[in-house]
Amino acid sequence: MKKSKTLDPVDENPPRTRPDEVAVESLQTQIDLLERDRDILLDLGNDITKVREKNDLLILFSSRIKGLFYFTHAIVTLIDPQQETYSAFLLDPASSPIKNHKEYGSLINKHFTLNEPFIRQVISSGEPSSFLLEEIIHAPESPSFLRANYDVGIREILMTPLKSKMQTMGFLHIYSDRTDSFTPEFKRIIKGIAPQISSAVSNIIKYEEIGHKEWINEVLLSLSNDMVMVRDRKDLLNVINHSLKKLINFTHSVMTILDETDQTYMAFLTDSESRYTEYSNYTEAITTPNQVQDGIYDVALLSEKPLVLDMKSFDINAAPLWFKLNYTAGAREMLIKILPGDHPHKHSLILFSDQPGTFDQSAIQIIERISSQLSTAASNISANEELLNKESEKSFLLDFSQDIAGVRTKADLEVAISSVLQRVLNIRLAMIRILDDDGITLTPYMYDKAMFSGIEENFNQLASKNITIHEYLSAQVLTSSEPVIFNIKAEEKKGNSAQYVQLWKKVGFKNAYGAALRVGHVDQGTLWLLTDDINLSLLKGICAQISIAISNIRANEKVLTYKQLLEVENDHLKEQIKTLYNFSDIIGSGPEMQKVYHLISLVAESSSSVLLLGETGTGKELIARAIHNASSRKNKLMIKVNCAALPANLIESELFGHERGAFTGALDKRIGKFELANNSTLFLDEIGEMPLESQVKLLRVLQEKELERVGGKSTIKIDVRIIAATNRNLEEEVKAGRFRSDLYYRLNVFPIQLPPLRNRVEDIAPLASFFINRYSKNAGRKVNAISPKVIQELKVYSWPGNIRELEHLIERSVLLTSGTVLQEIHLPKNRNEREETVDLSNRTLHEVERSYIIEVLKRFNGKISGTGGAAEFLAIPATTLHSKIKKLSIVKSDYFTK
Ligand SMILES: Nc1ncnc2c1ncn2[C@@H]1O[C@H](COP(=O)(O)OP(=O)(O)OP(=O)(O)O)[C@@H](O)[C@H]1O
């Protein structure tokens, strides 16, 4: 250290005097100097203690001292005892020559260590110490401001420790571009004034602190005013980023919200300015729920004060994703405060900074002061959002319900569901399954085909699989009163190998939502939606709407089916009305028909199958209806199928029905005759004409009493009484391999053989009268009787077409008759065939007459006299016939053949 020379401006021209005078003068001079020092000190001290403004102190100091001593500029630095550094506090830029130095900016913000020789020497001397810069700047730890000053021409520095309560609080630096400025007197003056400067600096600090506190209060007040106005997340973020950033120098912020179960927390408010938005997994970080027990949140939860964390001290690999991203983006310190407030809105505030030390006591206090306001604002936002969501949910559901209220068909519902769900909510319809009548099987009903494009094969395979109410996922949904959410990842982790979980994963959604479709308390099926975001109340609403729509559609379908059934029944009724007259009365009282009536009475009540055999037109259908009408099933329609009239390829669909799309051309579902005849009678006419392959199926239905519609998957139980009819000899058909023997035996439980008309001659006249009545009424004629001649002709005819032929003949004849009596009949030419069979070649007249009368007696069952008797037919008196019989030796055994 160099000894400074005294440079006293008042000493410049000393007068020549005597030594005693010199001594006195010198004493006087010293007194003067001391007085001047005292004046300066008093003056300056008085003024300095009044200083409140930071800038005024150095201005005042320089202006006063520069009149007495030479120096270039002065600054005051302050010690940070915690950091053990000192840094610029008061500057005098007006006179400072280093203000143009390139390092000036950084130097005035720099913190210089107290642990280096130069400053230690200043502190330990406790008094103003001057240094020649040349002598100290080369030391390795020399503070850089010395070198910078030297660079701009400063040569000497006077360092004076400033003390407060016996502690060095800072330094007064006085610089000079000369090497002899700091005289002992200068130093003395500075030493004397140092306490005042110290107290002025303390005052300024205090004043600044007060000012700073006031400013903080002002900012906090405006922040709290702003907070009151906060309506949404954006507003809140604005307040944090603008007002709070004025007080705390953080880089960015996040707010979180705790879930209802206290298990996880996730981002509530994210700062779009944060640098980690650029990372690819940013979205994942802000959308994934984090476990509370992550060593950060749970610790913060236990801490009353905001928790400041040195991010470097964490094991980054074990930290949550949001922490990793922030750390990677440069954050080194974070502050987390779990805000006061209860469920369902428990939030937290997290601030990040790249600079350790940002979150000091003052920052902690500020966060503590604003935390309840912040919590209220965040809770208000959440409540507000809930309200808005509820309102938009309501209006969405209203729209949706309106959209699907008008839906009448499945196709319309499909359009409504997929368009609204996908367009508005990004929800896709994975599947709707309907519970079958068996109460177990869940049959696919509707799904969003487009969603499975690319994996159709996979999907079709699954969709075609039989799923029941016991299937793992379906069972959970059907046993729950609430809809069930399946997190696809979690299901997979659980080791749940349900194939649908795998399929949904392929489609790429996070959650599957399963709900039971119920009307009242009755399960109708299951509904499966895929979605990323869960909004339970909205999904519940949608599900309820879809349930109603489906139940309406199904009811509609039932009505349509019922309508179809009624139409078919109507056709049958019409047919029945047409044929009503056919069985209003069965004409015929002869012994052959008596046998038939007896059989009908035996079998009618039972449900046994009946096989009606007989030539064409013998009345098989009439008898079938009579059996049905005499049974307990009479209140339902008898359904008739003419097996001969159906093409072989349609017979099954006709009998068993078919599902929509079962085969080309099957545009609609069709109910088969068997289903139609449930609890009634099915009359299978012309059964002998049925193709062999259909016979197999018919047999199966007869045996199992249940059927499947063509193209259908479920079985339908039926209770049908079968009456079959044929004019073929079924035994021969069986022998010829055209009719299955097993079916024959099943049908032939109770055969009834109907006699041909030619064996019932006694019924010909009553039948003819019956038909005359019917057709004369129908044709508006007055015919009411038949001439005996016509009756005679009818009785001898062989009637190959049986009663139907008689009926048609009478109908025709009535039309040709103008009077009241049918006089003329036009029988086919072969009417005398039977007579022609009598061989005339080598027989006597006696023989021919005898055989002719026997033949006639046979025809009339031995009846000789009266209406319908042989005498009437032969047009001879009965007495004549009796005598002829006697004469020709005809006995009863000749004409009563067994
Ligand atoms: N006993 C009867 N009394 C009155 N009408 C009868 C009688 N038997 C048959 N018919 C009438 O004769 C016509 C033919 O009868 P039906 O159709 O029942 O005969 P079918 O044996 O079933 O004939 P197919 O074998 O050709 O089907 C019908 O109009 C029917 O009303």
The ligand as an SDF file (V2000), in Angstrom:
LIG
                    3D

 31 33  0  0  0  0  0  0  0  0999 V2000
 -119.7440  -83.2600  -47.1490 N   0  0  0  0  0  0  0  0  0  0  0  0
 -119.7370  -82.1030  -47.8410 C   0  0  0  0  0  0  0  0  0  0  0  0
 -120.7610  -81.2680  -47.7230 N   0  0  0  0  0  0  0  0  0  0  0  0
 -120.7630  -80.0990  -48.4370 C   0  0  0  0  0  0  0  0  0  0  0  0
 -119.7870  -79.7160  -49.2410 N   0  0  0  0  0  0  0  0  0  0  0  0
 -118.7380  -80.5410  -49.3700 C   0  0  0  0  0  0  0  0  0  0  0  0
 -118.6590  -81.7630  -48.6710 C   0  0  0  0  0  0  0  0  0  0  0  0
 -117.4790  -82.3750  -48.9740 N   0  0  0  0  0  0  0  0  0  0  0  0
 -116.8530  -81.5370  -49.8400 C   0  0  0  0  0  0  0  0  0  0  0  0
 -117.5890  -80.4400  -50.0690 N   0  0  0  0  0  0  0  0  0  0  0  0
 -117.2360  -79.3320  -50.9620 C   0  0  0  0  0  0  0  0  0  0  0  0
 -116.5420  -79.8750  -52.0760 O   0  0  0  0  0  0  0  0  0  0  0  0
 -115.4710  -79.0250  -52.4480 C   0  0  0  0  0  0  0  0  0  0  0  0
 -114.1920  -79.8280  -52.4180 C   0  0  0  0  0  0  0  0  0  0  0  0
 -113.9080  -80.1730  -51.0710 O   0  0  0  0  0  0  0  0  0  0  0  0
 -112.4340  -80.1480  -50.4810 P   0  0  0  0  0  0  0  0  0  0  0  0
 -111.6780  -79.0120  -51.0650 O   0  0  0  0  0  0  0  0  0  0  0  0
 -112.5500  -80.1920  -48.9840 O   0  0  0  0  0  0  0  0  0  0  0  0
 -111.9040  -81.5100  -51.0100 O   0  0  0  0  0  0  0  0  0  0  0  0
 -110.4330  -82.0880  -50.9330 P   0  0  0  0  0  0  0  0  0  0  0  0
 -110.5430  -83.5170  -50.6630 O   0  0  0  0  0  0  0  0  0  0  0  0
 -109.6410  -81.2810  -49.9590 O   0  0  0  0  0  0  0  0  0  0  0  0
 -109.9290  -81.8390  -52.3890 O   0  0  0  0  0  0  0  0  0  0  0  0
 -108.4020  -81.8490  -52.9330 P   0  0  0  0  0  0  0  0  0  0  0  0
 -107.8490  -83.2010  -52.5900 O   0  0  0  0  0  0  0  0  0  0  0  0
 -108.5750  -81.6510  -54.3780 O   0  0  0  0  0  0  0  0  0  0  0  0
 -107.7870  -80.7280  -52.2040 O   0  0  0  0  0  0  0  0  0  0  0  0
 -115.4590  -77.8910  -51.4970 C   0  0  0  0  0  0  0  0  0  0  0  0
 -116.1560  -76.7980  -52.0480 O   0  0  0  0  0  0  0  0  0  0  0  0
 -116.2390  -78.4030  -50.3390 C   0  0  0  0  0  0  0  0  0  0  0  0
 -116.9160  -77.4070  -49.6590 O   0  0  0  0  0  0  0  0  0  0  0  0
  1  2  1  0
  2  3  1  0
  2  7  2  0
  3  4  2  0
  4  5  1  0
  5  6  2  0
  6  7  1  0
  6 10  1  0
  7  8  1  0
  8  9  2  0
  9 10  1  0
 10 11  1  0
 11 12  1  0
 11 30  1  0
 12 13  1  0
 13 14  1  0
 13 28  1  0
 14 15  1  0
 15 16  1  0
 16 17  2  0
 16 18  1  0
 16 19  1  0
 19 20  1  0
 20 21  2  0
 20 22  1  0
 20 23  1  0
 23 24  1  0
 24 25  2  0
 24 26  1  0
 24 27  1  0
 28 29  1  0
 28 30  1  0
 30 31  1  0
M  END
$$$$
